[in-house]
Amino acid sequence: MRGWRQAVFLCLWSYDQEGAEAIEVHFKPEVQATLEQMARESGRPSDELVEDAVAGYFDELAQTREMLDQRLDDLESGRAKPIDGEEAYRRLMEKTEARRQRRA
């Protein structure tokens, strides 16, 4: 199953109340190669690496959602004031330029 025309898959195990359930995940060949390299270098099974990555992604997604919900609450309550896109871009460019000046 190494040919570029064949699907690359990895079985992950998700646990539910009845035990383990296998799912199939398809990767592009370059992603599969990176996964296999990381597994070799770390000495960890590739399914473990993918499970950790997915769990980390879900944690980050939950944190981002929580932050966005808080910001929306701040806007709706008046604790934060919205700015338009041009003003936000101007501020970002000013901060970027200031950081460049400090490095130089």
C-alpha positions in Angstrom: 0.0 0.0 0.0 2.9 2.4 -0.7 1.9 3.5 -4.3 0.9 7.1 -4.8 -2.5 5.9 -6.3 -3.3 3.9 -3.2 -4.9 5.4 -0.2 -2.6 5.8 2.8 -4.4 5.0 6.0 -3.8 4.8 9.7 -6.0 3.2 12.2 -6.7 5.2 15.3 -8.4 4.0 18.4 -11.1 6.0 19.9 -12.6 4.7 23.1 -16.3 4.7 23.9 -18.3 2.9 26.6 -18.1 -0.4 24.7 -14.4 -0.5 24.1 -12.1 0.4 21.3 -13.3 1.4 17.9 -11.0 1.6 14.8 -11.3 4.5 12.4 -9.4 4.9 9.1 -7.7 8.2 8.3 -6.3 8.9 4.9 -3.2 11.1 4.4 -1.5 12.6 1.5 1.8 10.8 0.8 3.9 13.7 2.1 2.0 13.8 5.4 2.3 10.1 5.7 6.1 10.3 5.1 6.4 13.0 7.8 4.4 11.0 10.2 6.5 7.9 9.6 9.7 9.9 10.1 8.4 11.4 13.3 7.5 8.0 14.6 10.9 6.7 13.8 12.7 9.6 15.4 10.5 9.7 18.5 10.3 5.9 18.9 6.5 6.3 19.4 3.9 4.5 17.3 2.4 6.6 14.6 -1.2 6.0 15.9 -0.1 7.5 19.2 1.4 10.6 17.5 -1.8 11.2 15.5 -4.0 10.7 18.5 -1.9 13.2 20.5 -2.1 15.7 17.6 -5.8 15.4 17.2 -6.3 15.7 21.0 -4.1 18.8 21.0 -6.0 20.3 18.1 -9.3 19.8 19.9 -7.9 21.4 23.0 -6.7 24.4 21.0 -10.0 24.6 19.2 -11.9 24.6 22.5 -9.6 27.3 23.9 -10.0 29.5 20.8 -13.7 29.1 21.0 -13.8 30.1 24.6 -11.6 33.1 23.9 -13.9 34.2 21.0 -17.0 33.7 23.1 -15.4 35.9 25.8 -14.5 38.6 23.3 -18.0 38.5 21.9 -19.4 38.9 25.4 -17.0 41.8 26.0 -18.2 43.5 22.8 -21.9 42.9 23.6 -21.5 44.2 27.1 -19.5 47.3 26.1 -16.3 46.2 28.0 -14.5 46.2 24.6 -14.9 48.6 21.7 -14.8 47.4 18.1 -12.4 49.0 15.6 -12.6 48.8 11.9 -10.3 46.7 9.7 -8.2 49.6 8.5 -7.5 50.8 12.0 -6.6 47.2 13.1 -4.3 46.9 10.1 -2.6 50.3 10.9 -2.0 49.3 14.5 -0.6 45.9 13.5 1.8 47.6 11.0 2.9 50.1 13.7 3.6 47.2 16.1 5.5 45.3 13.4 7.6 48.3 12.5 8.4 49.0 16.2 9.6 45.4 16.7 11.8 45.6 13.5 13.3 48.8 14.9 14.1 47.2 18.2 15.9 44.3 16.5 18.0 46.5 14.3 
